[in-house]
Amino acid sequence: MSVSGAVVETTTAAALEEKAKLQKHFGRFDMFFFLVCTLVGLDTIGAVASHGAQGFTWLIFLVPVFFIPYALLTSELGSTFTEEGGPYVWTKLSLGRFAAGVNAIMYWISNPIWLGGSLCITAVATFNSFFTNLGNWQYVFGLAFIWISVWAAILSFGVGKWLPTIGAWGRMLVLTFFTLTVAIYAIKHGVHGVHGGDFKPSYAVFIALVPVLFFNYVGFELPNAAGDEMKDPQKDVPFTVIRSAFMAVILYGAPILAILLVLPLSQVSSLGGFIDAIKTVFTVYGGHVGATPDTTVLTGAGKVVGDIAAIGFIFALMSSGATWIMGADRAQAVACYDGAGPRILGQFSKRYGTPIAVNALSGIISSVFMILAFKLTNGSTAQYFSAALGLAISTTTIAYLAIFPALYILRKKLPSVHRPYRAPFGDTGAFVISALTFGWAALATAALLWPGLGQADPNASLPSGFAPVVDSAGTITHAAQRWQYEASQLVPLTVFIAVGVIFYMLGAPTRRKEVAAPSQAVAATD
């Protein structure tokens, strides 16, 4: 196949102005560690492990039916349509600017919510567990956690990219050392143990886990948000996607299985599962295991390595937030300079080549969300964790409903474009991949917005803090808070969609200055 002339794309004068400020800092090495940092979010390990051995079963099940098809989809789109903005550009080309603009809000807003929500809360819980209870200082800690992440996103990609790179190494070291320590713990003390029957899948656990597992496995497209800053996306995207997928499965699977071996299921929580497991197994270096995770104490060398691991864990959480802010903020900025949002949010810094206005807005939203949530829940971190994680996941899953169809639509809409990498089995394969990934996104969205979907007693599947609590005598001591949870999800989602529409209206002046420019995608002839 030979490559012929460029494909003409309708863009804006603002887009040409802002693209001139971008700097190429993103090589294959950077992309791989960026993706590891993106894909392996440590805050959800406890949420998966809290469902017992079935959590591991469904984690592995989703690899062939979702994770690999998703990797193939991103490899083709990311190496073919390489413009800055990645998922926004793919959605615009397939569904139009309005749909892409509204969808960009959902893709972007989930990240400041996640950063100020479950990431920040997990970091606070880790600090409280290993060092000292922060009390009201949790607000100061949270603000520092958020704004260091934002600061990394504001810096030139040539500098800021080192936070995800170090974060990727940090999570690999923490998870590897933890898994090896479990082996030592097993030799010395034995393990709690899981039986073969515990891995047997059930619908109840499946429908509860689908949203979290989906959230764990997404992020392949994030580096493409910095497409014009990549050195060689045509070759590097497929290379790094496949290798990071393999790494992510190992980095998720090994510690989840290790947690199940160490802790009784009754002691594994969504928030503290991984933290508690670290404290338990690190007693092999010094300390003793208590009757509950709260009474487990590390001493001597155990205290030293535990504190180091806790610092590494907190840094890994921060790097996850920074990585997603870097990518999603770029996608939103591209939407704005393309006329799907206010022009001011589509401005890139001449000095740094980063979208400082969107970065700052992300930091503000994240900070307000963190402060308000602590206030509104009166310190109930478990309930806040559930609501914040649910909202972050729901906005994410909805965004992918518009992204995943792009593979098949663009195969049919732009068949002459040269594709350096093509997903296998022709257009039929592209249709199956788009349909399969879209189906998982739809199921994850439905299961999240209505926990307990398809079950006889759906209220029993409500997240921690919202589910009914029954004492040993069978008396309900805490009634189900179904509508409180639904309101915590549906009200913000409605607001976000409305914001997307308003942003599109504010982008009208930018859209009036449209220009035709060569796309980085090029036509091909046999």
Secondary structure as UniProt FT lines:
FT   STRAND          2..12
FT   HELIX           13..19
FT   TURN            20..21
FT   HELIX           28..39
FT   HELIX           42..44
FT   HELIX           45..49
FT   TURN            50..52
FT   HELIX           53..62
FT   HELIX           63..67
FT   HELIX           68..80
FT   TURN            84..86
FT   HELIX           87..95
FT   HELIX           97..114
FT   HELIX           115..119
FT   HELIX           120..130
FT   HELIX           135..137
FT   HELIX           138..154
FT   HELIX           157..160
FT   HELIX           162..189
FT   HELIX           196..199
FT   HELIX           203..217
FT   TURN            220..221
FT   HELIX           222..229
FT   HELIX           233..262
FT   HELIX           265..267
FT   TURN            270..272
FT   HELIX           273..281
FT   HELIX           282..285
FT   STRAND          287..288
FT   HELIX           293..295
FT   STRAND          297..298
FT   HELIX           300..335
FT   HELIX           336..340
FT   HELIX           343..346
FT   TURN            350..352
FT   HELIX           356..376
FT   TURN            377..379
FT   HELIX           381..403
FT   TURN            404..405
FT   HELIX           406..413
FT   TURN            415..416
FT   HELIX           426..449
FT   TURN            451..454
FT   HELIX           458..461
FT   TURN            464..466
FT   STRAND          469..470
FT   TURN            472..473
FT   STRAND          476..478
FT   HELIX           482..506
FT   HELIX           508..511
FT   TURN            512..513
FT   STRAND          514..525
//
